[in-house]
Amino acid sequence: MDKKSNESLKDRLAVANQKVDAQLPDIWLQAEQNLKKLEEDYYNNQINKGIRD
């Protein structure tokens, strides 16, 4: 790669990183919500399992 192509690649990577960084708070929030839902489902499943046993 020549120097100009390398700089262009660095610029594109910097822009891509900014876009990802901008989305991280939303991604973390969604992950926390998913974990909470999984914990609730697991807890409810354990209760239902105990009732059936």
DSSP file (Angstrom, degrees, kcal/mol; ACC not computed):
  #  RESIDUE AA STRUCTURE BP1 BP2  ACC     N-H-->O    O-->H-N    N-H-->O    O-->H-N    TCO  KAPPA ALPHA  PHI   PSI    X-CA   Y-CA   Z-CA
    1    1 A M              0   0    0      0, 0.0     2,-0.1     0, 0.0     0, 0.0   0.000 360.0 360.0 360.0 139.6    0.0    0.0    0.0
    2    2 A D     >  -     0   0    0      1,-0.1     4,-2.2     4,-0.0     5,-0.2  -0.362 360.0-101.0 -82.7 172.2    1.2    3.4   -0.7
    3    3 A K  H  > S+     0   0    0      1,-0.2     4,-2.2     2,-0.2     5,-0.2   0.876 120.6  52.0 -62.6 -39.7    1.2    6.2    1.8
    4    4 A K  H  > S+     0   0    0      1,-0.2     4,-2.3     2,-0.2    -1,-0.2   0.914 110.4  47.7 -65.2 -43.0   -2.0    7.9    0.5
    5    5 A S  H  > S+     0   0    0      1,-0.2     4,-2.4     2,-0.2    -1,-0.2   0.892 110.7  52.4 -63.8 -39.1   -3.9    4.6    0.6
    6    6 A N  H  X S+     0   0    0     -4,-2.2     4,-2.2     2,-0.2    -2,-0.2   0.899 110.2  47.6 -64.2 -41.5   -2.7    3.9    4.2
    7    7 A E  H  X S+     0   0    0     -4,-2.2     4,-2.5     2,-0.2    -2,-0.2   0.900 111.0  51.4 -66.0 -40.8   -3.8    7.4    5.3
    8    8 A S  H  X S+     0   0    0     -4,-2.3     4,-2.5     1,-0.2    -2,-0.2   0.910 109.9  49.6 -62.3 -41.8   -7.2    6.9    3.7
    9    9 A L  H  X S+     0   0    0     -4,-2.4     4,-2.4     2,-0.2    -1,-0.2   0.904 110.2  50.5 -63.4 -42.0   -7.5    3.5    5.5
   10   10 A K  H  X S+     0   0    0     -4,-2.2     4,-2.4     2,-0.2    -2,-0.2   0.906 110.7  49.7 -62.6 -41.4   -6.6    5.2    8.8
   11   11 A D  H  X S+     0   0    0     -4,-2.5     4,-2.2     2,-0.2    -2,-0.2   0.928 111.6  47.7 -63.3 -44.8   -9.2    7.9    8.2
   12   12 A R  H  X S+     0   0    0     -4,-2.5     4,-2.4     1,-0.2    -2,-0.2   0.887 112.0  50.5 -64.1 -38.8  -11.9    5.3    7.4
   13   13 A L  H  X S+     0   0    0     -4,-2.4     4,-2.6     2,-0.2    -1,-0.2   0.896 108.4  52.1 -65.8 -40.2  -11.0    3.3   10.4
   14   14 A A  H  X S+     0   0    0     -4,-2.4     4,-1.9     2,-0.2    -2,-0.2   0.910 111.1  47.4 -62.4 -42.5  -11.2    6.4   12.7
   15   15 A V  H  X S+     0   0    0     -4,-2.2     4,-2.1     2,-0.2    -2,-0.2   0.920 112.0  49.9 -64.7 -43.9  -14.7    7.2   11.3
   16   16 A A  H  X S+     0   0    0     -4,-2.4     4,-2.2     1,-0.2    -2,-0.2   0.905 109.7  51.3 -62.0 -41.5  -15.8    3.6   11.8
   17   17 A N  H  X S+     0   0    0     -4,-2.6     4,-2.7     1,-0.2    -1,-0.2   0.876 108.0  52.4 -63.7 -37.6  -14.5    3.6   15.4
   18   18 A Q  H  X S+     0   0    0     -4,-1.9     4,-2.0     2,-0.2    -1,-0.2   0.897 109.0  50.2 -64.4 -40.2  -16.4    6.8   16.1
   19   19 A K  H  X S+     0   0    0     -4,-2.1     4,-1.1     2,-0.2    -2,-0.2   0.913 112.6  46.3 -64.9 -42.5  -19.6    5.2   14.9
   20   20 A V  H >X S+     0   0    0     -4,-2.2     4,-1.1     1,-0.2     3,-0.7   0.934 111.2  51.9 -64.9 -46.2  -19.1    2.1   17.1
   21   21 A D  H 3< S+     0   0    0     -4,-2.7     3,-0.5     1,-0.3    -1,-0.2   0.868 106.2  55.1 -58.4 -37.0  -18.2    4.3   20.1
   22   22 A A  H 3< S+     0   0    0     -4,-2.0     4,-0.3     1,-0.2    -1,-0.3   0.795 110.6  46.0 -66.9 -27.8  -21.4    6.2   19.6
   23   23 A Q  H <X S+     0   0    0     -4,-1.1     4,-2.2    -3,-0.7     3,-0.3   0.604  87.7  89.4 -90.7 -12.6  -23.5    3.0   19.7
   24   24 A L  H  X S+     0   0    0     -4,-1.1     4,-2.9    -3,-0.5     5,-0.3   0.882  82.8  53.9 -57.8 -44.0  -21.8    1.5   22.7
   25   25 A P  H  > S+     0   0    0      0, 0.0     4,-2.3     0, 0.0    -1,-0.2   0.921 112.0  46.0 -57.8 -41.2  -24.1    3.0   25.3
   26   26 A D  H  > S+     0   0    0     -3,-0.3     4,-2.4    -4,-0.3    -2,-0.2   0.886 112.1  51.2 -66.2 -38.6  -27.2    1.6   23.5
   27   27 A I  H  X S+     0   0    0     -4,-2.2     4,-2.3     2,-0.2    -1,-0.2   0.925 111.3  47.2 -65.3 -44.3  -25.5   -1.8   23.1
   28   28 A W  H  X S+     0   0    0     -4,-2.9     4,-2.5     2,-0.2    -2,-0.2   0.908 111.4  51.2 -63.7 -42.1  -24.7   -1.9   26.8
   29   29 A L  H  X S+     0   0    0     -4,-2.3     4,-2.3    -5,-0.3    -2,-0.2   0.924 111.3  47.7 -61.0 -44.5  -28.2   -0.9   27.8
   30   30 A Q  H  X S+     0   0    0     -4,-2.4     4,-2.5     1,-0.2    -1,-0.2   0.892 111.0  51.6 -64.2 -39.0  -29.7   -3.6   25.5
   31   31 A A  H  X S+     0   0    0     -4,-2.3     4,-2.4     2,-0.2    -2,-0.2   0.908 109.9  49.1 -63.8 -41.7  -27.3   -6.2   27.0
   32   32 A E  H  X S+     0   0    0     -4,-2.5     4,-2.4     2,-0.2    -2,-0.2   0.907 112.1  48.6 -64.0 -41.6  -28.3   -5.2   30.5
   33   33 A Q  H  X S+     0   0    0     -4,-2.3     4,-2.3     2,-0.2    -2,-0.2   0.907 111.2  50.2 -64.9 -41.1  -32.0   -5.5   29.6
   34   34 A N  H  X S+     0   0    0     -4,-2.5     4,-2.4     2,-0.2    -2,-0.2   0.909 110.9  49.3 -62.8 -42.2  -31.4   -8.9   28.0
   35   35 A L  H  X S+     0   0    0     -4,-2.4     4,-2.6     2,-0.2    -2,-0.2   0.913 109.8  50.9 -64.0 -43.3  -29.6  -10.2   31.1
   36   36 A K  H  X S+     0   0    0     -4,-2.4     4,-2.4     1,-0.2    -1,-0.2   0.915 111.0  48.8 -60.5 -42.9  -32.4   -9.0   33.3
   37   37 A K  H  X S+     0   0    0     -4,-2.3     4,-2.7     2,-0.2    -2,-0.2   0.904 110.9  50.2 -64.0 -41.9  -34.9  -10.8   31.1
   38   38 A L  H  X S+     0   0    0     -4,-2.4     4,-2.6     2,-0.2    -2,-0.2   0.907 110.6  49.8 -62.4 -41.8  -32.8  -14.0   31.2
   39   39 A E  H  X S+     0   0    0     -4,-2.6     4,-2.7     2,-0.2    -2,-0.2   0.913 112.0  47.9 -63.6 -42.7  -32.6  -13.8   35.0
   40   40 A E  H  X S+     0   0    0     -4,-2.4     4,-2.8     2,-0.2     5,-0.2   0.926 112.8  48.3 -63.4 -44.7  -36.4  -13.3   35.3
   41   41 A D  H  X S+     0   0    0     -4,-2.7     4,-2.3     2,-0.2    -2,-0.2   0.913 113.0  48.2 -62.0 -42.5  -37.0  -16.2   32.9
   42   42 A Y  H  X S+     0   0    0     -4,-2.6     4,-2.4     2,-0.2    -2,-0.2   0.933 112.7  48.1 -63.6 -45.8  -34.6  -18.5   34.9
   43   43 A Y  H  X S+     0   0    0     -4,-2.7     4,-2.2     1,-0.2    -2,-0.2   0.932 113.5  47.0 -60.9 -47.0  -36.2  -17.5   38.2
   44   44 A N  H  X S+     0   0    0     -4,-2.8     4,-2.6     1,-0.2    -1,-0.2   0.878 111.4  52.1 -63.0 -37.7  -39.7  -18.1   36.9
   45   45 A N  H  X S+     0   0    0     -4,-2.3     4,-2.5    -5,-0.2    -1,-0.2   0.892 108.9  50.1 -65.0 -40.1  -38.6  -21.5   35.4
   46   46 A Q  H  X S+     0   0    0     -4,-2.4     4,-2.2     2,-0.2    -2,-0.2   0.894 111.3  48.9 -66.7 -39.0  -37.1  -22.5   38.8
   47   47 A I  H  X S+     0   0    0     -4,-2.2     4,-2.0     2,-0.2    -2,-0.2   0.945 113.8  45.7 -63.5 -47.9  -40.3  -21.6   40.6
   48   48 A N  H  X S+     0   0    0     -4,-2.6     4,-1.9     1,-0.2    -2,-0.2   0.875 111.8  52.3 -64.0 -37.1  -42.4  -23.5   38.0
   49   49 A K  H  X S+     0   0    0     -4,-2.5     4,-1.7     1,-0.2    -1,-0.2   0.903 109.1  50.2 -64.5 -41.3  -40.0  -26.5   38.2
   50   50 A G  H  < S+     0   0    0     -4,-2.2    -2,-0.2     1,-0.2    -1,-0.2   0.859 109.0  51.8 -65.1 -36.4  -40.3  -26.5   42.0
   51   51 A I  H  < S+     0   0    0     -4,-2.0    -1,-0.2     1,-0.2    -2,-0.2   0.881 111.3  47.1 -67.5 -38.5  -44.1  -26.5   41.8
   52   52 A R  H  <        0   0    0     -4,-1.9    -2,-0.2     1,-0.2    -1,-0.2   0.796 360.0 360.0 -75.1 -27.8  -44.1  -29.4   39.4
   53   53 A D     <        0   0    0     -4,-1.7    -1,-0.2    -5,-0.1    -2,-0.2   0.499 360.0 360.0 -72.2 360.0  -41.7  -31.5   41.4
